[in-house]
């Protein structure tokens, strides 16, 4: 769990980065959604608790792992001590 207000600050930082170069499209409305040819990843700040909500979907297990890896690589440098539970 993060400090109050921290999730929104981290998502704002993520929105300003060019962290998803292999994505076909990156949307920054209410978080960050990276759409790939074979799936998507979404990171958004929760409005009820101080956490970042992550959602992933892909056509194959290997695509899912690749998308998760992209999000981990983008998020971990912003808060290196925060555990990513995936």
Protein Blocks (a to p, Z undefined) as FASTA:
>chain_A
ZZehklmmmmmmmmmpcfblmbmbdcfehiaadddfkbccdddddfkbccdddddddfbf
klmmmmmmmmmmmmmmmmmmbccfZZ
